[in-house]
Each structure stands twice: as C-alpha cells, then as structure tokens.
C-alpha cells in the first residue's frame, strides 16, 4: 500500500498544475457585473474534470495508517489551495474522520466562482446529524449553555 500512497500523493500534487491562473475582477462596474454573472452561472464541475482526481483513487481509511492519511490530507489541502479551495476543520477532529470527510469531497461537484475562494467547513448548521459535532466549538458551547 505504501507504493500506492506515494504515487497517489504525487498525482494529487501534480493536479495543482490544472489550477486556473489568478483572476482579477475588472474595476469597470459594467464589466465587473458581467464577470459576476458569468461566474455564478458556471456549472458545477467534477473533481475528475477539474483536477483529474476521482473518489475511487482514495482508499478507505481502514486500509491506511494514520501517517498515510495525514500525508494524503496534506497533499490534498496544498492542491486545493492552488484552486483557491480551503478545508476548515476543527483541529480536534480525529485523523481517520478528517481523511474520510476530505475523501468524500471527491464524490461531489464543485461550484467554483472565478476569483473567489471556496471554503469547506463541513457544517450544514444542523448539529444533530453532523459528523464533527463532537469537535465543533459552537456545538460544544451550545451544549454547555443548554445544560
């Protein structure tokens, strides 16, 4: 598995080359509005089309060591940053859960807006079914307040 993980990390890091060039919005109001409309109407795109990576390439956490999951997560976060996508999870989230949450992003389509950052915080606003509720500062504070 180590050889596969090494190759996977290389593929993840290599995907950064597909990141679009930095985009600057126009200072002309009319052009700016046109850029916003164009960006917002862009269709969602799969991770495969965006960066050549698919969910199936990522082994389930049970098949990896903690070190391997950490290394894969770090590579994904670096590559996502090249696409102006950022993963925001509480530090206390256990590595296997962190890995699975990040891995599952590759099942979804991304709706990226040119020139804007995209943040994955894994929060729907509903704490009850949330996978990270036990590690979320807001949920923990609410539980303390509500006894």
N, C-alpha and C positions, 0 to 999 in steps of 0.2 A: 504494500500500500504506500510505502514511503516514496517510491519512484513515481507513482501516480500523483501523489500530492505535490511533489516537486514540479512535475510537468503542469499540473493544474495551476499552481501559483504562477508559473511562467506565463501560461495562457492568460490568466487574469491580469497580470502586469502588462502583458503585450496588448491587451484590449484598450488600454489608455490611449493608444495611437489613434483610435477611432473617435476620440473626443473632438467635438467641434471647436473651431478656433473661438477665441474670446469674442463676444459680441457686444457692441456698443450701441445703445439706443441713440437715435437721432435727437438733436437739440431743437429741430424744427417740429412744432406742435403737430402739424398735419402728418408728417412722416412718422412721428412717434406713435400717433394713434393708429396708423396703418400697420406699423410693426406690432403693436399690441394685439390688434385684431387677427393678424396673420399668426402670431404665436399662440394665441388662445384657441384658434380653430385648428391647429395642427393635431392630427390624430395620435392616439397613444401608440407607442412602439414597443415591441417585444425586446427583451434583453438580447435575444439572438440577433435581431436586426440591428440593434443599437451598438452592441459591443462584441457580438459573436460568442456569447456565453449562454448556456442553457441550464435550467434546473437539473436536468438529468446528469450533468457532469459533476455535480456536487454530491459526494457520498453522504449518507445519513450519519449523524453524529455518533451512533453506536459503533461505526466502523473506523472511527478516528480517535487519535489520542488528543488530550487537552492541548498539547503543544501544536499539533497539526491544525486543530480548529482555530487556535489563536493566530497562527501564521496565515491561514486562508482568510480569516476575517480581516487581518491587517492588509493583506493584498487587495481584497475587495474594497475596503474603505479608501485605500490610496487611488484605486482605479475610479471608483465612484467620484472622488474629489475632482478628478480630471474632467468629469462630466458635470461638475457643479452639483453633485448629489451627495448628501451628508447623512450619515447614520447617527442617530442620537438615542442612546440607550443609557439607563442608569448604570453606573459602574458596578453596582451590586448584582446585576443580572449574571447568573452562572454562565460560564463559557459554553456549555452544550446548548443551553436555551438561546443564548446570543447567536451562536452559529446557526441554529435552526431558523430563527427569525430572519436572519440575513439571507440564508439559503433560500427561504421561501419567497424572497423578493424576486427571484428569478422565474417564478411562476406567473408574475404579474406583468402587465404592460405599464410602461412609464409614460406619463404625460408631462414631458419636459417643455418648458417655455424658454425660448431663446433669451439669453441674457439674464436669466433669473436662477437663483439657487433652488434646489428641491431638497426638502428635509424629510427623512423617515424617522418618526418618533414612536411609531407603533401604538399610538394612542387614538382610540376611537371616541374617547370621552366617557365610555361606559366601563367602569371598573370591574363590574361583576364577571364578565367573561374574559377579561384581559389576561393575557399570558404573563405580563410583567407587573401585575397589580401589587404583588408582594414586595416589589423592589422600587415602586414608584413613590417618591416623596409626597406627592399630593394625596395619593390614596392613603398612605400611612398617616399623614397629618389629619385627614378626614376621619379615619377610624379612631384616632385619639380624641378628637373633638366630640365625636358621636358616641364615645364610650364603648 
